[in-house]
Amino acid sequence: MNVKELDDSTTELAYPAMRELRPHLKNAAEFVERVRQQRTEGYRLVGAFDASGAVVAVAGFRTGNNLAWGHFLYIDDLCTRPEARGQGHASALLEWVDSEALRLGCQQVHLDSATYRHDAHRRYLKSGYVIPAFHFGKATPSGPSS
């Protein structure tokens, strides 16, 4: 299994995997443009490749600092294509992210996960994550409707 960071020239390879988590992304061009914009804010993308060279799992993350967590790494996106699930791709991505967090001097790694994603929750708990809080959010009047 090969895990590596994707750059502007390889971002599009992650679209099929990311679309599983973010189906509102209409096409690869929109995905690439949104990632390009987010990169200006520190967003990074890493992919897990199968034997054919296809990205079958993807993680998008960023680092930050706040009073609650200190210097942290936050996983915004993590998803594996259905046909590649159960093969260790998500675990490999989480291990890569953990190593990167250590390299960057982050004190914590965080992520949010939808309440219905039970298989993902089992993976996170098995990987050492805990559930320390509830996350609350709401759209502004100009935000997306859910």
N, C-alpha and C positions, 0 to 999 in steps of 0.2 A: 504494500500500500504506500502510495506516495502522497505526501502532504506538502503543499508549498503555497507561498503567498502569490496572489494574482496582482498584476499591474494593469495599467491602462490597455496594453496590447492583448491581455488574456482575460480581462473581466467578462467578456461575453460568454466565455466557456461556462461560467457559473449560473447563467440564466435559467437553464432547465431545472437545476436543483433549487434555486431561490424561488422560482415560480411556485413550487410546492408549498412554500410558506407564505409567499406574498403574491397570491393569484390576481390581485388588482393591477399588477404590472402588465401592461398590455402587450409589450414586445421587448425583444432584446435591446433595441435601440434606446427605449425609455429606461430600461434597467441600467445600461451602461452610462447614460447621461446622469441619472440620479446618483449612481456610485461616484462618478466623476465629481459631482457637486459636493457630495458628502466627504470625499477625500480632502477637500479644502478645509474641512473641520476635523480632520484626524481619523476618519473612518478607514479601516483596512479590511481586506477580503482575503480569506485563505480557503483553498479547496483541497478536497481529498479526491484523488484520481484513481480510477479502476485500472485494470490491466490493459484496457483498450486505449487509455489516455483521456477518457471522458471524466469530467468533474461530476461525481455522484453525490457529494456532500459539500456543504459550504458553510462557512462561519464569517460573519461580518462583525467587527468590533472596533472599539475606540478606547482611549484612555482619558482620564480626567482626574480632577482633585475636588474633594468637597469635605466639609466638616465631619460628616458622618463616617466616611470610609477612608479618608486620607487619599493617597494616590492609588487609583483603582483602574482595572480594566473591565469594561462593560461589553458583554456580548449582546449585540442588537439582534442578530439573525443567526440561526443555526438550524439547518435542515438537511435531511438525506432523502434522495429520491426513493420512492416506495420499493422499487425493484432491488435496491442496494441496502435496504435496512437489515439489521441483524448481522452485518458483516464486519463491524468494528470501525466503520468510517467516522461516526460521531465521536466515539471514544478517542480515535486518533486526533481528530480536530481539537477536542477538549484538552488532550495532553499537549498538543502544539501550543494552544492558547496559554495553558498553565506555564509552559516553559518561557513563552514570550513575556508573560506577566512578571516572572522572576527576573528575566533579563532586563526588563524595563524598571525594576525596582518597585513594582506595584505591591501594595499591601493586601489587596483583596481582588477577587474576581466575582462579578455579579452578572445575573441575567434575569429576565422575566420570562414566564412561560404561560401560555393560555391554560385556563383551568381544566380544559378537556383533553389536554395532550398527555395522557397518563403514561404512555410508553416513554416519552421524553422525560417525564418526571422520574421514572425509575432509573433512567440513564444518569440523570443529574445526581440523584441521591447516591447511586452506586459510585459515582465519580467524586464524592465528598462534599457535594453542595448540601446546604441546609435551607429550610424555609423560615427565615427570621422575621418576615413581615408580610402584610398584604400590600399590594400595589393598587392605588386608586388613581383614576384619571377621568377626565371628561373633555369632550370637544368644545371648542369655543364656537360662537355662532358662525364663524367663517370656516370652521374645521370640518373634517369629513363626518358624515353620518354613519353610524355603526348599525 
